[in-house]
């Protein structure tokens, strides 16, 4: 014990000597060698621990702490990092016991019976469960919960918010022990309060535990209401903990501006569970200064605001104290000390980067706190800069644009220095200046553009730029056009850049205006066009700008918008077309000119086939198709002989009367739609080359001495004008072709040649055969008087009619009827004849 006190005393003397030495003034150092900072280290002394204290420790009794330690101060925790294991202090956790509660049931309110619960004579209202309305005395009821698992716990706690009035009766709680209910206690009536019952009975620490609330012997004057049903179980667990307090004595507090607590761990040896450090001048300390040190990272904490006396305490404790803390942790600490010191030189204003405008002088004042005083200032770049004894930095030359890395140092009289780096940037941010305002410009279309702008800058002009380099060019501020400028506005952004890339720009407009109209090269004049021909007319106009052409009549004409050629797009009728042509340049300047186009038809129709003389057989109809062509179309036809002929709109000539034999001189003309007439002439010759046509009679059989009476029939369109016989001794023929015998005929054959001559002298002959029978006893059958009449009248039955041509049958019929009418008188003569021979015929009939 005495040896230890001696060692402590010796250490105290050494400490006092160090303090005296620290007050000795330092000699100022003017080179770059720094003096060691002034500081004091105070080691902590172990005050108490869990282990039994030896006689070497103070006899103090303190509240319960946890864990163990070895190699305590002053031998331990007094070495630099990296010292031997023997110089380190080992902190080790020991196992502790604690308890935790686990919620099993929590039913704040009751709107009804919870699922899997059981109740009898229990009602629910307003979130509470209550007794049911009174009916008979005595009565009671109960409610108990579903099973919960409380096995492994060591205490059961059940709370219920309950109130009411049941003086003299019972509202109680019971716990299930796996076989029956154990009565735990009775509730006290009154206002609603939380009332709790607990149990440490092992019979209640089961997997099928439950709680019952019971009321009984209510007679109608008692009532209760309850909710806030809460059941929990407590479980015991073990964990590891360490907690110890260290005391510092004779601390020279409030003498130095730096007061820090330093903790240096033995790297790589400690557990990773965090340690908490609490500091104070009382025991135990209460101020948490480092709550989460990881046990492996060195740290220090400023305790200047907490160090208020020469004696202070540090409590070290682990931070994990739960059931999951099942690992025994340990920590090695090399050093635990309080550092007392003064600060090194410090910048009052930390040097910062500076930006200077080109040609601007530099004046930058350095400010630093140097205790006890400043010895000198230093710069790394003395070519471009200078610093005086007060720390004022100025430029030694005119600084070019660029960035300068500057290092400045200040030394105090103790030989300590402070150094910092910063940059000085010299830049040119001043834009060039226009020598004269830039104004909007206006120019006539087609005229070259030229505009001079000017700018100046101290560093000189490096370049000019235009936003529109397609249409314009700029050279040393002179703007000209690259292309022919269309009319309209051109917005130019002209910019000028100095040698340090500062630029200004200005936007102005150039208005190109076209005020000049196009001019005629070939001006329109009146035109003439033959009907049916196409119109093609070239006009020419000129303008600097592109031109387009428009004509007023777009129904009948089209004008090429590019070259001014006019063409018709429809067939043009005969008339005068009033046309107007407009020529417009691309800028809207326009000229116009009117002219007339006279379309006239001066061309006569033409024969497709020239009319030629025609020949027709007498009695044949005449149809002749004339064909003429005209672009305007044939409008009408005319013929000179309208008594015999008609011509239709298609040029077809037809007769509409019977044409007599002879020549017809016919003049025809056709007129087109515009009155142009084409004349034609031809002769129609009508000839009769067809002789009369006979109806050949059969052989005439007569009786002996019979009389021949036979009407012959020959037809001709011109009419039969003469009948001739070769046998005139026995026969005669009338002008109508009625052949008779001149007397009674002898038996035998008679061949009579009869010739019929038409009006045009054409004749044809037939032979009429007559047979007269010799035998008078078998005379031929009498001629039927009616047959004879019909025969005389020209309606012979069974006659064979031969036609030499197919001239119109209807015409034949009409001529025949005319002939019969003309010969009606001869029929009457025939009837008279028959009447005269009737006695003879009757006598012959009687003889027969």
C-alpha positions in Angstrom: 0.0 0.0 0.0 2.8 2.4 0.9 4.7 1.6 -2.3 1.6 2.4 -4.3 1.2 5.8 -2.5 4.8 6.5 -3.3 4.4 5.8 -6.9 1.3 8.0 -7.0 3.2 10.8 -5.3 6.1 10.5 -7.7 3.8 10.8 -10.7 2.2 13.9 -9.1 5.6 15.6 -8.8 6.4 14.8 -12.4 3.0 16.2 -13.5 3.8 19.5 -11.5 7.2 19.7 -13.2 5.5 19.4 -16.6 3.1 22.1 -15.7 5.9 24.5 -14.7 7.8 23.7 -17.9 4.6 24.4 -20.0 4.5 27.9 -18.6 8.0 28.7 -19.8 7.9 31.1 -22.9 8.7 29.4 -26.2 11.4 30.8 -28.4 10.0 32.0 -31.8 10.8 29.7 -34.7 11.3 31.2 -38.1 12.0 28.1 -40.1 9.5 25.3 -41.1 10.2 23.1 -38.1 7.2 23.0 -35.7 7.3 22.7 -31.9 5.3 19.9 -30.3 1.8 21.1 -29.2 1.4 21.7 -25.5 -1.0 19.2 -23.9 -1.6 17.2 -20.7 -2.8 13.6 -20.4 -4.6 12.5 -17.3 -5.1 8.7 -16.8 -8.2 7.4 -15.2 -8.2 5.3 -12.0 -10.5 2.3 -11.6 -13.0 3.1 -8.9 -15.2 0.1 -8.5 -16.0 -3.2 -10.2 -18.0 -6.3 -9.7 -15.0 -8.4 -8.6 -14.0 -8.4 -5.0 -11.9 -5.3 -4.2 -8.5 -5.7 -2.9 -6.9 -3.6 -0.3 -5.3 -1.7 -3.1 -8.6 -0.1 -4.1 -10.5 2.6 -2.2 -13.1 1.3 0.2 -16.1 2.8 -1.5 -19.5 1.2 -1.8 -21.4 2.1 -5.1 -24.5 1.0 -6.8 -24.5 -2.3 -8.6 -22.4 -2.6 -11.8 -21.8 -5.4 -14.3 -18.9 -7.3 -15.8 -15.2 -7.7 -15.0 -12.0 -6.0 -16.0 -8.3 -6.8 -15.9 -5.1 -4.7 -15.9 -6.8 -1.6 -14.5 -5.3 1.8 -14.4 -2.8 3.2 -13.8 -1.0 0.3 -15.4 -3.7 -0.4 -17.9 -5.3 2.0 -20.4 -2.1 4.1 -20.3 -0.3 3.0 -23.5 -0.3 4.2 -27.0 -2.1 2.2 -29.7 -0.1 -0.9 -30.5 1.2 -1.5 -27.1 1.6 -5.0 -25.7 -1.3 -6.9 -24.4 0.0 -6.4 -20.8 -0.5 -2.7 -21.2 -4.2 -3.0 -22.2 -7.3 -3.1 -20.1 -9.7 -5.9 -20.8 -13.4 -5.3 -20.2 -15.5 -8.5 -20.1 -19.3 -9.0 -19.8 -20.9 -11.3 -17.3 -24.3 -13.1 -17.5 -27.3 -11.3 -16.0 -31.0 -12.2 -15.4 -34.0 -10.1 -16.6 -37.7 -10.4 -17.3 -40.0 -9.5 -20.2 -43.7 -9.4 -20.6 -45.6 -10.9 -23.7 -49.1 -9.9 -24.6 -51.5 -12.8 -24.9 -55.0 -11.2 -25.3 -56.1 -7.6 -25.9 -59.8 -6.9 -26.4 -60.3 -3.1 -25.9 -64.1 -3.2 -26.6 -66.9 -5.6 -26.9 -69.5 -5.3 -29.6 -70.4 -9.0 -29.1 -68.9 -12.2 -28.0 -65.4 -12.7 -29.6 -64.8 -15.7 -31.8 -64.2 -19.0 -29.9 -65.2 -17.4 -26.6 -68.0 -18.7 -24.3 -70.5 -16.7 -22.4 -73.8 -17.2 -20.5 -76.2 -14.4 -19.3 -73.9 -11.8 -20.8 -75.1 -8.8 -22.7 -73.2 -6.2 -24.9 -73.8 -2.5 -25.1 -71.7 0.6 -25.9 -68.5 -1.5 -26.3 -68.9 -3.1 -22.8 -70.1 -6.6 -21.7 -72.6 -6.5 -18.9 -75.1 -8.6 -17.0 -78.3 -9.6 -18.7 -81.6 -8.0 -17.6 -83.0 -9.5 -14.3 -85.7 -12.1 -14.6 -85.6 -14.4 -11.5 -83.6 -14.3 -8.4 -80.9 -15.3 -7.9 -79.3 -15.2 -11.2 -75.7 -14.9 -12.6 -73.5 -15.4 -15.6 -70.0 -15.7 -16.9 -67.7 -15.1 -19.9 -64.4 -16.8 -20.6 -61.9 -16.5 -23.3 -60.4 -18.8 -25.9 -57.2 -20.8 -25.1 -53.8 -19.0 -25.0 -50.3 -20.5 -24.5 -48.7 -19.3 -21.2 -46.2 -22.3 -20.9 -42.7 -21.2 -20.1 -43.7 -18.1 -18.3 -43.4 -17.4 -14.5 -46.1 -14.9 -13.9 -49.6 -14.3 -15.3 -51.2 -10.8 -15.2 -54.9 -10.1 -16.2 -56.3 -6.6 -16.3 -59.9 -5.5 -16.8 -61.5 -2.0 -16.9 -64.7 -2.6 -14.8 -67.1 -0.6 -12.7 -70.7 -0.8 -11.4 -72.7 -1.5 -8.3 -72.9 -5.0 -6.8 -72.5 -4.5 -3.1 -73.2 -7.7 -1.2 -72.8 -9.7 -4.4 -69.9 -11.0 -6.4 -68.0 -10.2 -9.6 -64.9 -12.4 -9.7 -62.1 -13.6 -11.9 -60.9 -17.2 -12.3 -57.9 -18.8 -14.1 -58.0 -22.2 -15.8 -55.5 -24.7 -14.5 -56.0 -27.2 -17.3 -58.7 -29.2 -15.5 -60.9 -26.7 -13.5 -61.2 -23.0 -12.6 -59.1 -21.5 -9.8 -60.7 -18.5 -8.1 -58.2 -15.6 -8.2 -60.1 -12.7 -6.7 -63.2 -10.5 -6.6 -63.6 -7.2 -8.2 -64.4 -4.0 -6.2 -67.5 -2.1 -7.3 -67.5 1.6 -8.0 -66.4 3.8 -10.9 -64.8 2.1 -13.8 -61.1 1.4 -13.1 -58.4 -0.9 -14.2 -58.2 -3.8 -11.8 -55.4 -6.4 -12.2 -54.9 -9.9 -10.8 -51.7 -11.9 -11.1 -50.6 -15.5 -10.6 -47.3 -17.3 -10.3 -48.9 -20.7 -9.9 -47.2 -23.2 -12.2 -50.7 -24.7 -12.9 -51.5 -21.6 -14.8 -48.3 -21.8 -16.9 -49.9 -24.1 -19.5 -50.5 -24.2 -23.3 -54.3 -24.1 -22.8 -54.7 -21.3 -20.3 -57.8 -19.0 -20.3 -59.6 -16.5 -18.0 -63.2 -16.3 -16.8 -65.1 -13.4 -15.3 -68.1 -14.4 -13.3 -71.0 -12.6 -11.6 -73.6 -14.2 -9.2 -76.5 -13.7 -6.9 -77.7 -10.5 -8.7 -81.3 -9.7 -7.7 -82.0 -6.9 -10.2 -80.4 -4.0 -8.2 -76.8 -4.9 -9.2 -75.1 -4.1 -12.5 -71.6 -3.9 -14.0 -69.9 -3.0 -17.3 -66.5 -4.0 -18.4 -64.0 -3.8 -21.3 -60.3 -3.4 -21.7 -59.6 -7.1 -21.4 -55.8 -7.5 -21.3 -53.8 -10.7 -20.6 -50.0 -10.9 -20.5 -47.3 -13.4 -19.3 -43.8 -12.7 -17.9 -40.8 -14.7 -19.1 -37.3 -14.8 -17.6 -34.2 -14.5 -19.8 -30.4 -14.1 -19.5 -28.2 -11.6 -21.1 -24.6 -10.3 -20.9 -23.6 -6.9 -19.6 -20.7 -4.7 -18.6 -20.7 -1.5 -16.6 -17.9 0.3 -14.8 -17.0 3.8 -13.6 -13.5 5.5 -13.7 -12.6 8.5 -11.7 -10.1 11.3 -12.7 -8.5 13.4 -9.9 -6.6 16.7 -10.0 -7.7 17.7 -13.5 -6.5 21.2 -14.3 -9.8 22.2 -15.7 -10.7 25.6 -17.1 -7.0 26.4 -17.8 -6.8 25.2 -21.4 -9.1 25.9 -24.3 -8.9 22.3 -25.4 -10.4 19.7 -23.0 -11.1 16.3 -24.7 -11.7 12.7 -23.6 -9.8 10.3 -25.8 -10.5 6.5 -26.1 -8.0 4.4 -28.1 -9.1 0.8 -28.7 -6.8 -2.1 -29.4 -7.6 -2.5 -33.1 -8.9 -5.9 -34.1 -9.2 -7.4 -30.6 -12.5 -6.1 -29.4 -16.1 -7.3 -29.9 -18.3 -5.3 -32.3 -21.1 -4.6 -29.7 -21.3 -0.9 -29.1 -20.2 0.7 -25.9 -21.8 3.8 -24.4 -19.8 6.4 -22.5 -21.3 8.7 -19.8 -19.4 11.7 -18.3 -19.9 13.9 -15.3 -18.4 15.4 -12.2 -20.8 13.4 -10.0 -21.0 9.7 -9.4 -22.6 8.0 -11.2 -22.1 10.3 -14.3 -25.3 11.0 -16.3 -24.3 12.9 -19.5 -24.1 10.5 -22.4 -21.2 11.8 -24.5 -20.7 8.9 -26.9 -23.6 6.5 -27.0 -22.6 4.2 -29.8 -18.8 3.5 -30.0 -18.4 0.3 -31.9 -15.6 -1.0 -29.7 -13.0 -0.9 -32.4 -12.8 2.7 -33.7 -10.8 5.2 -31.7 -12.6 8.5 -30.9 -12.4 11.6 -28.8 -15.1 13.9 -27.4 -15.0 17.5 -26.5 -15.8 17.7 -22.8 -15.1 21.4 -22.3 -18.7 22.2 -21.5 -19.0 19.2 -19.1 -15.7 19.5 -17.2 -16.6 21.7 -14.3 -14.3 20.4 -11.5 -11.0 18.7 -10.8 -12.6 15.4 -10.2 -14.8 13.7 -12.8 -16.1 10.3 -13.7 -16.5 8.2 -16.8 -19.0 5.3 -17.0 -18.5 2.6 -19.6 -21.4 0.3 -20.3 -22.6 -2.1 -23.1 -25.7 -1.1 -25.1 -27.4 -4.5 -25.8 -29.3 -5.9 -22.9 -32.1 -8.0 -24.3 -33.0 -11.7 -24.5 -31.2 -11.8 -27.9 -27.9 -10.8 -26.2 -26.6 -14.3 -25.7 -22.9 -13.7 -26.5 -20.3 -12.7 -23.9 -18.4 -9.7 -25.4 -15.1 -8.2 -24.4 -13.2 -5.1 -25.3 -9.5 -4.1 -25.1 -8.7 -0.4 -24.5 -5.1 0.9 -25.0 -5.6 4.4 -23.6 -8.3 6.3 -21.8 -7.2 9.9 -21.1 -8.2 13.5 -20.9 -6.2 15.8 -23.3 -5.6 19.4 -22.1 -4.0 21.6 -24.8 -4.0 24.9 -26.7 -5.0 25.3 -30.4 -2.5 25.6 -33.2 -2.7 28.7 -35.5 -6.1 29.0 -37.2 -7.5 31.0 -40.0 -9.9 33.6 -38.9 -11.0 33.6 -42.5 -10.0 30.6 -44.4 -8.4 31.6 -47.7 -10.9 31.1 -50.5 -10.5 31.2 -54.3 -10.6 34.6 -55.8 -11.7 35.7 -59.2 -10.3 38.9 -60.8 -11.4 40.7 -63.8 -8.7 41.1 -66.4 -6.4 44.1 -65.6 -8.1 44.5 -62.1 -5.4 44.8 -59.3 -5.3 42.2 -56.5 -5.6 43.1 -52.9 -6.4 40.1 -50.6 -6.0 40.4 -46.8 -5.1 37.1 -45.0 -6.5 36.9 -41.4 -5.3 34.2 -38.9 -5.2 33.8 -35.1 -1.6 33.1 -34.1 -0.8 32.6 -30.4 0.9 34.3 -28.9 1.8 36.3 -32.1 2.6 36.1 -35.8 6.2 35.5 -36.8 6.0 35.7 -40.6 4.0 35.2 -43.8 5.1 33.2 -46.9 3.9 32.6 -50.5 4.8 30.0 -53.0 4.6 32.2 -56.1 6.7 35.4 -55.7 6.9 35.9 -59.5 3.3 37.0 -59.9 2.4 37.9 -56.3 3.7 39.6 -53.1 2.7 39.4 -49.4 3.6 41.9 -46.8 4.1 41.5 -43.0 0.4 42.0 -42.3 -0.7 39.2 -44.7 -1.8 41.4 -47.6 -1.4 39.7 -51.0 -1.1 41.9 -54.1 -0.2 41.1 -57.7 3.5 41.8 -58.6 2.7 42.1 -62.3 -0.3 42.6 -64.6 -1.8 39.2 -64.4 -2.7 37.5 -67.7 -6.0 35.6 -67.9 -5.5 32.3 -66.3 -5.7 30.3 -63.0 -2.9 30.6 -60.4 -2.4 28.1 -57.6 -1.4 30.0 -54.5 -0.1 28.5 -51.2 0.1 30.8 -48.2 1.6 30.0 -44.8 1.7 31.9 -41.4 4.1 31.0 -38.5 3.5 31.8 -34.9 6.2 32.6 -32.5 6.1 29.1 -31.1 7.2 27.8 -34.5 3.8 26.4 -35.4 2.4 27.2 -38.8 -0.8 27.2 -40.7 -0.9 26.6 -44.5 -3.7 26.7 -47.0 -4.1 26.6 -50.7 -6.4 28.6 -52.9 -6.6 29.7 -56.5 -6.7 33.2 -58.1 -8.5 33.2 -61.4 -8.0 36.1 -63.7 -10.7 36.2 -66.2 -12.1 38.5 -68.9 -15.9 38.7 -68.5 -16.2 42.2 -70.0 -18.1 42.0 -73.3 -17.2 44.0 -76.4 -19.1 47.3 -76.9 -20.9 48.3 -80.1 -19.3 51.5 -81.6 -22.7 52.5 -82.9 -26.3 51.3 -82.4 -27.4 48.5 -84.7 -30.7 49.4 -86.4 -33.2 47.6 -88.6 -32.6 47.7 -92.3 -34.8 47.9 -95.5 -33.7 47.1 -99.0 -35.4 46.7 -102.5 -35.7 43.2 -103.8 -32.9 42.2 -106.1 -30.5 44.9 -104.9 -27.3 43.7 -103.1 -27.3 44.2 -99.3 -24.4 45.8 -97.5 -24.4 46.9 -93.9 -21.3 47.8 -91.7 -21.5 47.2 -87.9 -18.6 48.0 -85.5 -17.5 46.9 -82.0 -14.5 47.5 -79.8 -12.9 45.6 -76.9 -9.7 46.1 -74.8 -8.4 42.6 -75.7 -9.3 43.0 -79.4 -11.9 41.4 -81.6 -11.4 37.8 -82.4 -14.4 36.9 -84.6 -17.7 37.9 -86.0 -20.7 35.5 -86.3 -24.1 35.6 -88.0 -26.9 33.2 -87.2 -27.9 33.0 -90.9 -24.8 32.0 -92.8 -26.8 30.7 -95.7 -28.2 34.0 -96.9 -25.6 36.4 -95.4 -21.8 36.7 -94.8 -20.0 38.9 -92.4 -16.4 40.0 -92.7 -14.8 42.3 -90.1 -18.3 43.6 -89.3 -19.4 44.1 -92.9 -22.6 42.2 -93.7 -23.4 41.2 -97.2 -25.9 38.8 -98.8 -24.8 35.4 -100.2 -27.9 34.7 -102.1 -30.7 36.6 -103.8 -32.9 37.6 -100.9 -36.6 36.9 -101.1 -38.9 39.6 -99.9 -39.9 39.5 -96.2 -38.1 39.9 -92.9 -34.8 38.4 -92.1 -33.9 38.4 -88.4 -30.2 38.4 -88.0 -28.4 37.8 -84.7 -24.9 39.3 -85.2 -22.4 38.5 -82.5 -18.8 39.6 -81.9 -16.3 37.8 -79.7 -13.2 39.2 -78.1 -9.9 37.3 -77.6 -11.1 35.9 -74.3 -14.3 34.6 -75.8 -16.5 37.3 -74.4 -19.2 38.1 -76.9 -22.2 40.3 -77.4 -24.9 40.0 -79.8 -27.7 42.1 -81.3 -30.8 41.1 -83.2 -32.0 43.3 -86.0 -34.3 42.8 -89.0 -33.7 43.2 -92.7 -36.8 43.9 -94.6 -36.6 43.0 -98.3 -39.5 44.7 -100.2 -40.4 44.1 -103.8 -42.2 47.2 -105.1 -41.6 46.6 -108.9 -44.3 45.1 -111.1 -43.5 42.5 -113.8 -43.1 43.8 -117.4 -44.6 42.5 -120.6 -42.1 41.2 -123.2 -44.8 40.0 -125.5 -48.0 41.8 -124.6 -51.4 40.1 -125.4 -53.2 41.3 -128.6 -56.5 40.1 -130.1 -56.4 36.7 -131.6 -58.4 34.9 -134.3 -59.0 31.2 -134.4 -60.8 28.9 -136.9 -63.5 26.9 -135.3 -62.4 23.4 -134.5 -58.7 24.3 -134.2 -56.8 24.3 -130.9 -55.7 27.6 -129.4 -52.0 27.9 -128.5 -50.8 31.4 -127.6 -47.4 32.2 -126.0 -47.1 35.3 -123.8 -43.9 36.5 -122.3 -43.3 38.7 -119.2 -40.2 39.3 -117.0 -39.5 40.0 -113.4 -36.6 39.5 -111.0 -38.8 37.4 -108.9 -40.5 34.2 -110.1 -43.8 35.0 -111.8 -47.0 33.1 -112.1 -49.8 33.3 -114.7 -53.6 33.3 -114.3 -56.3 33.6 -116.9 -59.8 34.8 -116.0 -61.6 32.0 -118.0 -60.5 28.8 -116.4 -63.4 26.8 -117.8 -62.4 27.0 -121.4 -58.7 27.9 -121.1 -55.6 27.0 -119.2 -52.5 29.0 -118.9 -49.2 27.4 -117.9 -48.4 29.1 -114.6 -44.7 28.9 -115.4 -44.3 30.1 -119.0 -47.5 31.9 -119.9 -48.7 29.6 -122.7 -52.5 29.7 -123.2 -54.3 26.6 -124.5 -57.9 25.7 -124.7 -59.1 22.9 -122.6 -62.6 22.6 -124.2 -63.9 22.7 -127.7 -64.3 26.4 -128.4 -67.6 27.5 -129.9 -68.0 30.3 -132.4 -68.0 33.4 -130.4 -65.7 36.2 -129.1 -64.0 35.3 -125.8 -63.0 38.2 -123.7 -59.8 37.1 -121.9 -57.8 38.8 -119.2 -54.3 37.5 -118.2 -52.7 38.4 -114.9 -49.0 38.1 -114.3 -48.0 38.1 -110.6 -44.5 37.9 -109.2 -43.8 35.9 -106.0 -44.1 39.0 -104.0 -47.6 39.9 -105.1 -46.8 42.6 -107.7 -49.1 42.2 -110.6 -49.8 43.4 -114.2 -52.8 42.4 -116.3 -53.9 42.7 -119.9 -57.2 42.0 -121.7 -57.6 40.7 -125.3 -60.3 39.1 -127.4 -60.2 35.7 -129.0 -62.6 35.6 -132.0 -63.5 32.0 -132.9 -65.1 31.9 -136.4 -66.2 29.0 -138.7 -65.4 29.7 -142.3 -65.0 26.2 -143.6 -67.8 24.6 -145.6 -69.0 21.0 -144.9 -67.4 18.4 -147.3 -68.9 15.4 -148.9 -67.8 12.2 -147.5 -69.0 10.7 -150.8 -69.9 13.0 -153.6 -73.5 12.6 -154.9 -73.7 10.7 -158.1 -76.5 10.0 -160.6 -79.0 7.3 -159.6 -81.1 4.8 -161.5 -84.3 3.2 -160.3 -86.8 0.8 -161.8 -90.2 2.2 -162.2 -92.3 1.3 -159.2 -89.4 0.8 -156.9 -89.0 3.1 -153.9 -86.1 5.6 -153.9 -83.7 5.8 -150.9 -80.4 7.6 -151.2 -78.1 8.2 -148.2 -76.0 11.3 -148.6 -73.1 11.8 -146.2 -71.3 15.1 -145.5 -68.9 16.1 -142.7 -68.4 19.3 -140.8 -66.5 19.9 -137.5 -69.5 21.9 -136.3 -71.8 19.2 -137.4 -74.4 19.1 -140.2 -77.2 21.2 -139.1 -79.8 20.8 -141.9 -80.5 19.4 -145.4 -82.5 20.8 -148.3 -83.7 19.4 -151.6 -85.1 21.3 -154.6 -88.0 18.8 -155.5 -90.1 18.8 -152.4 -93.2 17.6 -154.4 -91.7 14.1 -155.0 -88.9 13.9 -152.5 -88.1 14.5 -148.9 -84.7 14.6 -147.2 -84.3 14.1 -143.4 -81.8 15.4 -140.9 -79.4 12.6 -141.6 -79.2 13.3 -145.3 -81.4 10.4 -146.5 -83.4 11.2 -149.6 -86.7 9.3 -150.2 -89.6 9.6 -152.6 -93.0 10.1 -151.0 -95.0 9.7 -154.3 -94.9 7.2 -157.2 -92.2 8.3 -159.5 -93.1 8.4 -163.2 -90.6 7.1 -165.7 -88.2 9.9 -166.5 -85.3 12.0 -165.2 -85.4 14.0 -162.0 -82.8 16.7 -161.6 -82.2 17.0 -157.9 -80.3 19.8 -156.1 -79.4 19.2 -152.4 -77.5 21.3 -149.9 -76.4 20.8 -146.3 -75.7 23.6 -143.8 -73.5 23.3 -140.7 -74.3 24.8 -137.3 -72.7 28.1 -138.3 -74.5 28.6 -141.6 -71.8 27.3 -144.0 -73.6 25.5 -146.9 -72.5 22.7 -149.2 -74.3 22.2 -152.5 -74.7 19.0 -154.5 -76.4 17.8 -157.7 -77.4 14.5 -159.2 -80.0 13.0 -161.6 -82.4 10.3 -160.7 -83.4 8.3 -163.8 -86.6 6.2 -163.5 -86.9 3.5 -166.1 -89.6 0.8 -166.8 -87.8 -2.4 -167.9 -90.4 -4.8 -166.5 -93.0 -6.2 -169.0 -96.5 -7.0 -167.9 -97.0 -9.9 -165.6 -99.4 -12.7 -166.6 -101.7 -14.8 -164.6 -101.6 -17.9 -166.9 -105.0 -19.4 -167.2 -105.4 -23.2 -167.4 -106.4 -25.1 -170.5 -110.0 -24.2 -171.4 -112.2 -27.3 -172.0 -115.3 -26.6 -173.9 -118.1 -28.7 -175.2 -118.7 -29.0 -178.7 -120.0 -25.8 -180.1 -119.3 -24.2 -176.8 -118.6 -20.5 -176.4 -115.3 -19.2 -174.9 -115.6 -16.4 -172.3 -112.4 -15.9 -170.5 -111.1 -12.9 -168.6 -107.3 -12.8 -168.9 -105.2 -11.1 -166.3 -102.0 -9.4 -166.9 -100.6 -6.8 -164.5 -98.2 -4.0 -164.8 -97.4 -0.9 -162.6 -97.8 1.3 -165.7 -101.1 -0.4 -166.6 -102.1 -2.5 -169.6 -103.0 -0.3 -172.4 -103.4 -2.7 -175.3 -104.3 -6.4 -175.9 -103.4 -8.2 -179.1 -104.5 -11.6 -180.5 -102.9 -13.7 -183.2 -106.2 -15.6 -183.7 -108.7 -13.0 -184.7 -110.8 -15.2 -187.0 -112.5 -17.0 -184.1 -111.7 -14.9 -181.1 -111.6 -11.4 -179.9 -110.3 -9.6 -176.8 -111.6 -6.5 -175.2 -109.6 -3.6 -173.9 -109.8 -5.1 -170.5 -108.5 -8.5 -171.6 -111.8 -10.3 -171.8 -111.3 -13.1 -174.4 -114.3 -14.4 -176.2 -115.0 -16.7 -179.1 -116.8 -15.2 -182.1 -119.2 -18.0 -182.5 -119.6 -21.7 -181.7 -116.4 -23.5 -181.8 -115.7 -26.6 -183.5 -114.1 -29.4 -181.7 -110.4 -29.5 -181.5 -107.5 -27.6 -179.9 -107.1 -23.9 -180.2 -103.8 -22.1 -179.3 -104.4 -18.4 -178.9 -101.4 -16.1 -178.5 -102.4 -13.0 -176.4 -100.1 -10.1 -176.0 -100.4 -7.5 -173.2 -98.7 -4.1 -173.7 -98.2 -1.7 -170.8 -98.2 2.1 -171.0 -94.5 2.2 -171.7 -94.7 -0.2 -174.7 -93.4 -3.2 -172.9 -95.2 -6.4 -173.9 -95.4 -9.9 -172.9 -97.4 -12.8 -174.5 -98.9 -16.0 -173.4 -100.7 -18.8 -175.3 -104.2 -19.7 -174.2 -105.1 -23.3 -174.9 -108.7 -24.2 -175.6 -109.9 -27.7 -176.1 -113.4 -28.3 -177.6 -114.6 -31.8 -177.1 -116.0 -33.7 -180.2 -118.5 -35.8 -178.2 -121.5 -33.7 -177.8 -123.0 -36.2 -175.4 -120.3 -35.4 -172.9 -120.1 -31.7 -173.0 -118.0 -30.0 -170.4 -119.7 -29.0 -167.2 -121.7 -25.8 -167.6 -119.8 -22.7 -166.5 -121.0 -21.5 -163.2 -122.5 -18.1 -163.9 -120.9 -16.7 -160.6 -117.5 -18.1 -161.6 -117.9 -16.5 -165.0 -118.7 -13.2 -163.4 -115.8 -13.4 -161.0 -113.6 -14.4 -163.8 -114.7 -11.5 -165.9 -114.3 -9.3 -162.9 -110.7 -10.4 -162.6 -110.9 -12.7 -159.5 -110.1 -16.1 -161.0 -109.8 -18.8 -158.5 -106.9 -21.1 -158.7 -105.0 -18.8 -161.1 -101.3 -19.1 -160.9 -99.7 -15.7 -160.6 -96.0 -15.4 -161.5 -94.1 -12.3 -160.7 -91.1 -11.3 -162.6 -90.0 -9.0 -159.9 -90.9 -8.2 -156.3 -92.2 -4.8 -156.9 -94.5 -3.6 -154.2 -97.4 -6.0 -153.8 -99.6 -3.3 -152.3 -99.2 -1.2 -155.4 -100.3 -4.2 -157.5 -103.4 -4.6 -155.4 -104.3 -0.9 -155.7 -103.9 -1.1 -159.5 -106.0 -4.2 -159.6 -108.8 -2.6 -157.7 -108.6 0.4 -160.0 -108.8 -1.9 -163.0 -111.8 -3.8 -161.6 -113.6 -0.6 -161.1 -112.9 0.5 -164.6 -114.1 -2.7 -166.0 -117.3 -2.8 -164.0 -119.3 -2.0 -167.1 -117.8 -5.0 -168.9 -119.0 -7.2 -166.1 -122.5 -5.9 -166.7 -122.2 -6.8 -170.4 -121.1 -10.3 -169.4 -124.1 -10.7 -167.2 -126.4 -9.6 -170.1 -124.7 -12.2 -172.3 -125.4 -14.9 -169.8 -129.0 -13.9 -169.5 -129.4 -14.2 -173.3 -128.0 -17.7 -173.6 -129.9 -19.0 -170.5 -132.7 -20.7 -172.6 -130.1 -22.6 -174.6 -128.3 -23.6 -171.5 -131.5 -24.7 -169.8 -132.4 -26.8 -172.9 -129.0 -28.5 -172.9 -129.5 -29.2 -169.3 -132.8 -30.7 -169.9 -131.4 -32.9 -172.7 -128.7 -34.0 -170.4 
